[in-house]
Amino acid sequence: MLHRMIRKVSVNGKQPCYALKMDIKRFFDTINHQILKTLLRKNIADEKALKNYRYNH
């Protein structure tokens, strides 16, 4: 899924695109998810990407 999203964002590899994958054990549970959702909505226009967050949380 990550590779597909990168291709879409980078216009099939024609524009630079960066992704960061991290393993932050037990950190995600301490985040205020309402604040995170608000920040994600401000910065991510792709509704499918936002749905991915909702399904995984």
C-alpha positions in Angstrom: 0.0 0.0 0.0 2.8 2.4 0.8 4.4 2.0 -2.7 1.0 2.7 -4.3 0.5 5.8 -2.3 4.0 7.0 -3.1 3.5 6.5 -6.8 0.2 8.5 -6.6 1.7 11.4 -4.7 4.8 11.5 -6.8 2.8 11.5 -10.1 4.2 8.1 -11.1 7.8 8.9 -10.0 8.0 12.2 -11.8 8.1 14.4 -8.6 10.1 13.8 -5.4 8.2 12.1 -2.6 9.4 11.0 0.8 8.0 8.6 3.3 9.1 7.8 6.8 8.4 4.5 8.4 9.1 4.2 12.1 8.5 1.7 14.8 7.6 3.6 18.0 6.6 0.9 20.4 3.6 1.9 22.6 4.0 5.6 21.7 1.0 5.7 19.4 -1.4 4.9 22.3 -0.3 8.0 24.2 -1.2 10.4 21.5 -4.3 12.5 21.8 -6.1 11.1 18.7 -8.6 14.0 18.4 -5.7 16.4 18.0 -4.0 14.0 15.6 -7.1 13.7 13.5 -7.5 17.4 13.3 -3.9 17.9 12.2 -4.2 15.1 9.6 -7.4 16.6 8.1 -5.6 20.0 7.8 -2.6 18.4 6.0 -4.0 15.5 4.0 -6.6 16.1 1.3 -6.9 12.5 0.2 -9.9 11.0 1.9 -8.7 7.4 1.3 -5.5 8.1 3.3 -7.6 9.5 6.1 -9.8 6.4 6.1 -6.7 4.3 6.4 -6.0 6.0 9.8 -9.5 5.5 10.9 -9.5 1.8 10.1 -6.1 1.2 11.8 -6.9 3.1 15.0 
